[in-house]
């Protein structure tokens, strides 16, 4: 393993909200980007393989449907991959796992350092309060496509992991009807231009505890993504998390 002190960085989804901010934060380390429309003057291509060959690491904040193709291209080019795209189906996640056999992949639903620690606390709360009702509320801007958010699902998985249960068995995104015992419930709100709000509420008959995170500026995610990219470049193949990058 040879870590790269000043990696060449590419951004998949460079014309999107987060991709634009990542490009600004990357500065002179930015090699180019990937988008649905090429722009030679900005070094933006539609060819994932071409971008990967020019980079040490790609930050991917594009769309779930592009993940399998990106997995194949980045693995072939032996380019490190920071994946922040959420809403992946099983086939896409399998492609990520396969790529991680050949290249270093850091996958995160949220690049915020504080939210990363939130997940650790959610795991501890799940373990320490196994019989409390767990509900997760997330609020995002009106343009967000997926619900519940990838971050909300990550919080739910952390609670389930702490309780030693299968997340798929206890997750409840349909809040109609009586609440089943042991369920981890989700509620989603969409409106305005809210960057991102997440609350984990654990409730018993005689008390409740709420863990909250508010993103005030989307740039926090871009800075976290760049931190992850600089940490990941040159590492051994494997599937990493933001928690790994923060422990360095």
C-alpha positions as CSV (number, residue, x, y, z in Angstrom):
1,X,0.0,0.0,0.0
2,X,1.4,3.4,-1.0
3,X,-0.7,6.3,0.1
4,X,-0.9,9.3,-2.2
5,X,-0.3,12.6,-0.5
6,X,-1.8,14.8,-3.3
7,X,-4.2,12.6,-5.3
8,X,-5.7,13.6,-8.6
9,X,-9.4,13.9,-8.0
10,X,-12.3,13.4,-10.4
11,X,-16.0,14.0,-9.7
12,X,-18.9,11.9,-11.1
13,X,-22.0,14.1,-11.0
14,X,-19.9,17.3,-11.2
15,X,-22.7,19.5,-12.5
16,X,-25.1,18.6,-9.6
17,X,-25.5,20.6,-6.4
18,X,-23.0,18.6,-4.3
19,X,-20.7,17.8,-7.3
20,X,-20.3,21.5,-8.0
21,X,-19.3,22.2,-4.4
22,X,-16.9,19.2,-4.4
23,X,-15.2,20.7,-7.5
24,X,-14.8,24.0,-5.7
25,X,-13.3,22.3,-2.6
26,X,-10.9,20.2,-4.7
27,X,-9.2,23.2,-6.2
28,X,-6.1,22.4,-8.1
29,X,-6.4,18.7,-7.4
30,X,-9.4,18.5,-9.7
31,X,-8.6,16.6,-12.9
32,X,-12.1,16.7,-14.4
33,X,-15.6,15.4,-14.0
34,X,-18.3,13.1,-15.3
35,X,-21.7,14.2,-16.4
36,X,-24.5,13.4,-19.0
37,X,-23.2,16.3,-21.2
38,X,-19.5,16.7,-22.0
39,X,-17.8,20.0,-21.7
40,X,-14.2,20.0,-23.0
41,X,-13.3,23.4,-21.6
42,X,-14.1,22.2,-18.1
43,X,-12.7,18.7,-18.6
44,X,-16.1,17.1,-18.2
45,X,-16.6,13.9,-20.0
46,X,-19.4,11.3,-20.4
47,X,-16.9,8.4,-20.4
48,X,-16.4,7.0,-16.9
49,X,-13.5,4.9,-18.0
50,X,-11.7,7.9,-19.4
51,X,-12.1,9.9,-16.2
52,X,-11.0,7.0,-14.1
53,X,-7.8,6.6,-16.1
54,X,-6.8,10.2,-15.4
55,X,-7.5,10.1,-11.6
56,X,-6.2,8.5,-8.4
57,X,-9.7,8.8,-6.9
58,X,-13.2,9.6,-8.0
59,X,-15.9,11.2,-5.8
60,X,-19.2,9.8,-7.1
61,X,-22.3,11.9,-6.2
62,X,-24.2,11.0,-9.4
63,X,-27.2,8.7,-9.6
64,X,-28.0,5.2,-8.4
65,X,-28.6,4.0,-12.0
66,X,-24.9,4.8,-12.9
67,X,-23.3,2.8,-10.1
68,X,-22.9,-0.6,-11.8
69,X,-21.2,1.0,-14.8
70,X,-19.0,3.1,-12.6
71,X,-18.1,0.1,-10.5
72,X,-16.8,-1.7,-13.6
73,X,-14.9,1.2,-15.0
74,X,-13.2,2.3,-11.8
75,X,-12.3,-1.3,-10.9
76,X,-10.7,-1.8,-14.3
77,X,-8.7,1.4,-14.1
78,X,-7.7,0.6,-10.5
79,X,-9.0,4.0,-9.4
80,X,-10.1,4.6,-5.8
81,X,-13.9,5.3,-5.4
82,X,-15.6,7.5,-2.9
83,X,-19.3,6.7,-3.3
84,X,-21.9,9.0,-1.9
85,X,-24.8,8.0,-4.1
86,X,-27.8,6.6,-2.3
87,X,-30.9,4.7,-3.3
88,X,-29.0,1.7,-4.6
89,X,-30.8,-1.5,-5.4
90,X,-29.4,-5.0,-4.7
91,X,-27.7,-5.3,-8.1
92,X,-26.0,-1.9,-7.7
93,X,-24.8,-2.8,-4.2
94,X,-23.5,-6.1,-5.4
95,X,-21.5,-4.2,-8.0
96,X,-20.0,-2.0,-5.3
97,X,-19.1,-5.0,-3.2
98,X,-17.4,-6.6,-6.2
99,X,-15.4,-3.5,-7.1
100,X,-14.2,-3.4,-3.5
101,X,-12.4,-6.7,-4.2
102,X,-10.1,-4.9,-6.6
103,X,-10.0,-1.2,-5.5
104,X,-10.5,0.8,-2.3
105,X,-14.1,2.0,-2.0
106,X,-15.4,4.3,0.6
107,X,-19.2,4.2,0.7
108,X,-21.2,6.7,2.8
109,X,-24.7,7.9,2.9
110,X,-23.5,11.1,4.4
111,X,-20.1,12.7,4.4
112,X,-20.7,14.9,7.4
113,X,-18.1,14.2,10.2
114,X,-20.8,14.9,12.9
115,X,-23.3,12.7,11.2
116,X,-20.7,9.9,11.1
117,X,-20.4,10.1,14.9
118,X,-24.3,10.3,15.1
119,X,-24.3,6.8,13.6
120,X,-22.0,5.5,16.3
121,X,-24.3,7.0,19.0
122,X,-27.3,5.5,17.2
123,X,-25.7,2.1,17.4
124,X,-25.0,2.6,21.2
125,X,-28.6,3.7,21.8
126,X,-30.0,0.8,20.0
127,X,-27.9,-1.6,22.1
128,X,-28.6,0.2,25.4
129,X,-32.3,0.7,24.9
130,X,-33.4,-2.4,23.0
131,X,-37.1,-2.2,24.1
132,X,-37.7,1.4,23.3
133,X,-39.7,2.4,20.2
134,X,-37.3,3.7,17.6
135,X,-38.5,6.3,15.1
136,X,-36.5,8.3,12.5
137,X,-37.7,11.6,11.0
138,X,-35.9,13.1,8.1
139,X,-36.6,16.4,6.3
140,X,-35.0,17.5,3.0
141,X,-35.5,20.0,0.1
142,X,-38.3,19.5,-2.3
143,X,-36.1,18.2,-5.1
144,X,-34.8,15.2,-3.3
145,X,-35.7,12.0,-5.1
146,X,-35.4,9.2,-2.6
147,X,-37.3,8.7,0.7
148,X,-36.4,7.7,3.3
149,X,-33.1,9.3,2.7
150,X,-30.0,7.2,2.6
151,X,-28.8,8.8,5.8
152,X,-32.1,7.9,7.6
153,X,-31.7,4.3,6.4
154,X,-28.1,4.3,7.7
155,X,-29.3,5.5,11.1
156,X,-31.9,2.7,11.1
157,X,-29.3,0.2,10.2
158,X,-27.1,1.4,13.0
159,X,-29.9,1.0,15.5
160,X,-30.7,-2.5,14.2
161,X,-27.0,-3.4,14.4
162,X,-26.8,-2.3,18.0
163,X,-29.9,-4.4,18.8
164,X,-28.5,-7.4,16.9
165,X,-31.5,-7.7,14.6
166,X,-32.0,-7.8,10.9
167,X,-32.8,-4.3,9.6
168,X,-34.9,-5.7,6.8
169,X,-37.0,-7.5,9.3
170,X,-37.8,-4.5,11.5
171,X,-37.7,-1.5,9.1
172,X,-41.1,0.2,8.6
173,X,-41.5,2.9,6.1
174,X,-45.3,2.5,5.8
175,X,-46.6,4.2,9.0
176,X,-50.2,3.2,8.5
177,X,-51.8,1.1,11.1
178,X,-50.7,0.0,14.6
179,X,-47.0,0.1,15.4
180,X,-45.5,-3.4,15.6
181,X,-43.3,-4.2,18.6
182,X,-39.6,-3.9,17.7
183,X,-40.1,-1.9,14.6
184,X,-37.8,0.9,13.4
185,X,-40.1,3.5,11.8
186,X,-39.4,6.2,9.3
187,X,-41.1,9.4,8.4
188,X,-40.0,11.7,5.5
189,X,-40.9,15.4,4.8
190,X,-40.0,17.3,1.7
191,X,-40.3,21.0,1.1
192,X,-38.5,24.3,0.5
193,X,-34.7,24.2,0.3
194,X,-33.8,22.4,3.6
195,X,-30.3,20.9,3.4
196,X,-31.0,18.0,5.6
197,X,-32.4,17.3,9.1
198,X,-32.4,13.9,10.9
199,X,-33.9,13.0,14.3
200,X,-33.7,9.6,16.0
201,X,-36.3,9.3,18.7
202,X,-36.3,6.4,21.2
203,X,-39.5,6.3,23.3
204,X,-40.7,4.3,26.3
205,X,-43.8,4.7,28.4
206,X,-42.0,7.0,30.9
207,X,-39.3,8.7,28.9
208,X,-37.8,9.5,25.5
209,X,-34.5,10.6,24.1
210,X,-33.9,12.4,20.8
211,X,-30.7,12.5,18.8
212,X,-30.7,15.3,16.2
213,X,-28.5,16.5,13.4
214,X,-29.0,19.6,11.3
215,X,-26.9,20.4,8.2
216,X,-26.8,24.1,7.8
217,X,-24.7,24.3,4.7
218,X,-24.3,21.7,1.9
219,X,-20.6,22.5,1.8
220,X,-20.1,20.4,4.9
221,X,-20.8,17.3,2.7
222,X,-18.3,18.5,0.0
223,X,-15.6,19.0,2.6
224,X,-16.2,15.6,4.1
225,X,-16.1,14.0,0.6
226,X,-12.7,15.6,-0.1
227,X,-11.4,14.4,3.3
228,X,-12.5,10.9,2.4
229,X,-10.9,11.1,-1.1
230,X,-7.6,12.2,0.3
231,X,-7.6,9.5,2.9
232,X,-8.6,6.7,0.5
233,X,-6.2,7.3,-2.4
234,X,-3.6,4.6,-2.5
235,X,-5.1,2.3,0.1
236,X,-5.6,-1.4,-0.2
237,X,-8.7,-2.8,-1.9
238,X,-11.7,-3.0,0.4
239,X,-14.9,-1.4,1.5
240,X,-14.4,1.5,3.9
241,X,-16.7,4.0,5.7
242,X,-16.5,7.6,6.8
243,X,-15.8,6.3,10.3
244,X,-12.6,4.7,9.0
245,X,-11.5,8.0,7.4
246,X,-12.2,10.0,10.6
247,X,-10.2,7.5,12.8
248,X,-7.0,8.2,10.8
